[in-house]
Amino acid sequence: LVGPRPMLPAQRYLYPGTAYFDLRPGLTGPWQVSERNGCSFAERAGYDNRYAQTVSARTDLLILMQTVSVVFRGTGV
């Protein structure tokens, strides 16, 4: 359930780093519970990179709980 959102093929050249390609895609992730559209594509990649370094069941559970909160508040922060 938790992982980077799939990107469009045209966005691939914009993506710095390789974390996205090392992770399985998900329905939610760190970017979805943070700034979302308030950040650049490179910043989005930073969320994926940090998630790849801290991936664990605990991290995933925390992101899932934050996702519920974001959905109910209708915000990305």
Secondary structure, DSSP 8 states (H G I E B T S, - for coil): -BS-----GGGGGG--SSHHHHS---SB-TTTTTTGGGS-HHHHHHHHHHHHHH-SHHHHHHHHHHHHHHHHHT---
